[in-house]
Every structure is written in C-alpha cells, then in structure tokens.
C-alpha cells in the first residue's frame, strides 16, 4: 500500500508551495473548474507522428499486472484507428505523478491525460489544470447513462462529471469458509452487522487464528462510517462548499471504534498493521478468519488461500440500514491548456476505454470494476463469474449501494493528512485509548489541515 507518512508529507509540501504561489496564480485560476462551450484552450496543433497521427501522453501509476493490461489496452486503441496515438507512461506512485504534473499543469507541456487517485479529486478540481469531462460529454452528446451510476457519483460535483472513472474498487469482507464450518457457522451466510461479526469472531478464535482483522488504514474507517449513512465532514461532505468541520467523530464513527475496541479487548481482533501484504498473508496462512480488503484483492485471496474463500458485503452497525460503499481507486483527468486536437485524441481514447469489451478485459485482468456494466454481459466475464462467483458479490454490493451524500464520498483536499490522523487514532485505540478521545483527536487534526487548505486555496 501507499506509504501514509510519505503521502502526508507530500500534501503538506503541496500546501506550502500553494502559499508561495497564491499571489501569482489567483487570477489565472478564477472559474477554472467551469465547463466552457469549447473544451479547447489552445488554437495550436499538438505533436504528431510521421504518418500524421496526433500523439498524446498518458501519465499513469499502474504497475505489475495493471500496467501490463493497460499497455495492451493502449496498443489496442492505437491499432483500432489511424488518427491518434496514445503513449502510456508510468510515473511512479500517485503522489509522484501528481508532483510531476504540478510542474507542467495548465501548460502545453502537460500530458493530455493523467491518472489521479480518488482522494486527489478536490485538489484537481481546484487546481486550474484540468478541463472537466462534462465539456466533452455535452459537446459530443455522450450517453453517460451507459456507465455505472454509483461509480460516476463520486466524480460528479453539482451534477457535472470532472474526470473519467477508471480503476475503481470498493471494500469487501473476505472470510475463510473452512474455518466457518469448523466453528459451527454457516459458510454461506457471512455476518452482516457489527454484533454478528463480534459474535462470529469469538467463535472463530483459536490459539492460532484471530476472528477478525482490518488494515490500519483510513479508507476502511471511511467506508464503515458511510455505510451507516454518516458524513465524514460538513458542507454536505465537502460537496456544497469547502469543508471546515470533521463529522466522523460523531455517532457513526464511534460505532466503528467501539466495534473494533470490543474485539480488540476480547482478544479476537488481529492487528496486522498498515501493510496490505501482511494482512493478506495472515489470511492465506490461517492466522485470521475474516478481514476487510479491496474488491481488487479478491482474486489474490482466492488464488493464494489453501481453503475455500467467501466474499461478503462490509458490515454495518446494528441500529441502521446498510447504505453501501464509496468508490475508491483512481480516475483519468483531461489537461487544460494543451492543443485542441490533443484534447480530441484524449477524449476518443477515454470513450474507447469505456466500451464493454475493453472494460471486460480490464475487469478480468485486474479485478477492478467495469465502469460500463454491459461488460459483465460479455461471455468471458460470465465464464469467469461462473468459476468464481465471489466476483459477482463485489459488483452486487456496488449496485445495491443507496445513492446519497454518504456513499457519494467526501471531497476534501487534505484527505491524505486526514487518513493519517485516523491511522494514529486506530493505533492509539488498540493501545487502550478511549474510543471517543482517539476520534476527537483525529477530528481536530483534520480540521487544522482543512483550515490551512482553505486559507491557501
């Protein structure tokens, strides 16, 4: 997983630079996030190949199998037509890529497309670097209804889409079906509420295995708050204005901390730290029976475990109805200030990415959701789901999500700092700190970061 401390330092540095440049940038950034009648911001033509194709750069942060799949998709687009050529370029981590973008953002030297993680959404909207997707959607009469509504909702503000969703995921609960059988639990019926998880964890606990675990990572806390219908910050979760107050230390957040605290004190909770590999290894080696993971981690859990693996919706507090999940992952942003024909090339590539065939390949290669639900009707996807029905559970949970401010997700420009505050609070909780006190300290830290960000915007 990403290094949380590094992420926090990166964003603090970003805010410092913003202070120094505020005077010179304030005029040029005015109303930069409003769509225009003509998406192009430059009359010049971009670079091309010897055979006359318009060439554009696509900066991304995918590595491993994700990069292999993306390279194949880019090659497929380049071969599918003779007007454009996309060059996919790995830029390191999300933080590293965004640092590089800052040096060229808003100029003709910027990449036509940049992949940015979901917690960078607010920053990108305010940056002045991007042309909202809605500009091209409106100009091209593109049918947005063909894409997954609960994925689009995260990247919409005031009804307008700012970036094109790409690698999207949500959390799920993964469990050891064999361990369920041995404990006398129904392996086909995972616990749904906090109290049911607590009870199951007690029955699953052995000398060698904990009942439940959750990575010490803010994203999972956010999801457990959202599925209760709780908001993370004020101003309608930061979507009707710049948030200034943390709300996650309210009843919903306290429910989550009490849930974890109960199991930790009972000795049924396994604390495997902040590293994704560690918690996944603990599950596959039988050291924990239930844990929270990303939907993109389901394939790995199935392939690496020597036992039967179950996948279920994330749990919710007993006294509320399940609201669902918030989209994680990243999206693709169109640069402002580049040549018109480069923007056209980027838009054509983005439309190609959303086709059912391409999304089916991406879903099967990586485990990320298909942003076009018709991809799930492709024969190769049906065959995979028949073999591994666990994949369908992740999609069902997404599609069962109730649209609303909670599940739309919060927008704050200092999300990495806030997540680090939650990490500290969770660590303190596991060391015995009072749940409400730990949450309140995280809220205070988040509010300080938001205050600085709002002053330097």
Secondary structure as the mmCIF struct_conf table of DSSP 4:
data_model
#
loop_
_struct_conf.conf_type_id
_struct_conf.id
_struct_conf.beg_label_comp_id
_struct_conf.beg_label_asym_id
_struct_conf.beg_label_seq_id
_struct_conf.end_label_comp_id
_struct_conf.end_label_asym_id
_struct_conf.end_label_seq_id
HELX_RH_AL_P HELX_RH_AL_P1 UNK A 4 UNK A 25
TURN_TY1_P TURN_TY1_P1 UNK A 26 UNK A 33
BEND BEND1 UNK A 34 UNK A 34
BEND BEND2 UNK A 37 UNK A 38
BEND BEND3 UNK A 44 UNK A 44
STRN STRN1 UNK A 48 UNK A 48
TURN_TY1_P TURN_TY1_P2 UNK A 50 UNK A 51
BEND BEND4 UNK A 52 UNK A 52
STRN STRN2 UNK A 54 UNK A 60
HELX_RH_AL_P HELX_RH_AL_P2 UNK A 64 UNK A 80
BEND BEND5 UNK A 82 UNK A 83
STRN STRN3 UNK A 84 UNK A 90
BEND BEND6 UNK A 92 UNK A 93
HELX_RH_AL_P HELX_RH_AL_P3 UNK A 94 UNK A 104
TURN_TY1_P TURN_TY1_P3 UNK A 105 UNK A 106
BEND BEND7 UNK A 107 UNK A 107
TURN_TY1_P TURN_TY1_P4 UNK A 108 UNK A 109
BEND BEND8 UNK A 110 UNK A 110
BEND BEND9 UNK A 112 UNK A 112
STRN STRN4 UNK A 113 UNK A 117
HELX_RH_3T_P HELX_RH_3T_P1 UNK A 118 UNK A 120
HELX_RH_AL_P HELX_RH_AL_P4 UNK A 121 UNK A 127
BEND BEND10 UNK A 128 UNK A 128
STRN STRN5 UNK A 130 UNK A 131
HELX_RH_AL_P HELX_RH_AL_P5 UNK A 133 UNK A 140
TURN_TY1_P TURN_TY1_P5 UNK A 141 UNK A 141
HELX_RH_3T_P HELX_RH_3T_P2 UNK A 144 UNK A 146
BEND BEND11 UNK A 147 UNK A 147
HELX_RH_AL_P HELX_RH_AL_P6 UNK A 149 UNK A 152
HELX_RH_3T_P HELX_RH_3T_P3 UNK A 153 UNK A 155
STRN STRN6 UNK A 156 UNK A 157
TURN_TY1_P TURN_TY1_P6 UNK A 158 UNK A 159
STRN STRN7 UNK A 160 UNK A 161
BEND BEND12 UNK A 163 UNK A 163
STRN STRN8 UNK A 164 UNK A 169
STRN STRN9 UNK A 171 UNK A 176
HELX_RH_AL_P HELX_RH_AL_P7 UNK A 177 UNK A 182
TURN_TY1_P TURN_TY1_P7 UNK A 183 UNK A 184
TURN_TY1_P TURN_TY1_P8 UNK A 187 UNK A 188
BEND BEND13 UNK A 189 UNK A 189
STRN STRN10 UNK A 193 UNK A 193
HELX_RH_AL_P HELX_RH_AL_P8 UNK A 194 UNK A 204
BEND BEND14 UNK A 207 UNK A 208
STRN STRN11 UNK A 210 UNK A 213
BEND BEND15 UNK A 216 UNK A 216
HELX_RH_AL_P HELX_RH_AL_P9 UNK A 218 UNK A 226
TURN_TY1_P TURN_TY1_P9 UNK A 227 UNK A 229
BEND BEND16 UNK A 232 UNK A 232
STRN STRN12 UNK A 233 UNK A 233
HELX_RH_AL_P HELX_RH_AL_P10 UNK A 234 UNK A 238
TURN_TY1_P TURN_TY1_P10 UNK A 239 UNK A 239
BEND BEND17 UNK A 240 UNK A 241
BEND BEND18 UNK A 245 UNK A 245
STRN STRN13 UNK A 246 UNK A 246
TURN_TY1_P TURN_TY1_P11 UNK A 248 UNK A 249
BEND BEND19 UNK A 250 UNK A 250
HELX_RH_AL_P HELX_RH_AL_P11 UNK A 251 UNK A 266
TURN_TY1_P TURN_TY1_P12 UNK A 267 UNK A 267
STRN STRN14 UNK A 269 UNK A 269
TURN_TY1_P TURN_TY1_P13 UNK A 273 UNK A 274
HELX_RH_AL_P HELX_RH_AL_P12 UNK A 276 UNK A 284
TURN_TY1_P TURN_TY1_P14 UNK A 285 UNK A 286
BEND BEND20 UNK A 287 UNK A 287
STRN STRN15 UNK A 288 UNK A 294
HELX_RH_3T_P HELX_RH_3T_P4 UNK A 295 UNK A 297
HELX_RH_AL_P HELX_RH_AL_P13 UNK A 298 UNK A 304
BEND BEND21 UNK A 306 UNK A 307
STRN STRN16 UNK A 309 UNK A 312
HELX_LH_PP_P HELX_LH_PP_P1 UNK A 313 UNK A 315
STRN STRN17 UNK A 316 UNK A 316
TURN_TY1_P TURN_TY1_P15 UNK A 318 UNK A 319
BEND BEND22 UNK A 320 UNK A 320
STRN STRN18 UNK A 328 UNK A 335
BEND BEND23 UNK A 336 UNK A 338
HELX_RH_AL_P HELX_RH_AL_P14 UNK A 340 UNK A 353
TURN_TY1_P TURN_TY1_P16 UNK A 354 UNK A 354
BEND BEND24 UNK A 355 UNK A 355
HELX_RH_AL_P HELX_RH_AL_P15 UNK A 356 UNK A 366
HELX_LH_PP_P HELX_LH_PP_P2 UNK A 368 UNK A 370
BEND BEND25 UNK A 371 UNK A 372
HELX_RH_3T_P HELX_RH_3T_P5 UNK A 373 UNK A 377
BEND BEND26 UNK A 378 UNK A 378
HELX_RH_AL_P HELX_RH_AL_P16 UNK A 379 UNK A 387
TURN_TY1_P TURN_TY1_P17 UNK A 389 UNK A 389
HELX_RH_AL_P HELX_RH_AL_P17 UNK A 390 UNK A 399
TURN_TY1_P TURN_TY1_P18 UNK A 400 UNK A 400
HELX_LH_PP_P HELX_LH_PP_P3 UNK A 401 UNK A 403
BEND BEND27 UNK A 404 UNK A 404
HELX_RH_AL_P HELX_RH_AL_P18 UNK A 405 UNK A 408
TURN_TY1_P TURN_TY1_P19 UNK A 413 UNK A 414
HELX_RH_AL_P HELX_RH_AL_P19 UNK A 415 UNK A 430
TURN_TY1_P TURN_TY1_P20 UNK A 431 UNK A 432
HELX_RH_AL_P HELX_RH_AL_P20 UNK A 435 UNK A 456
#
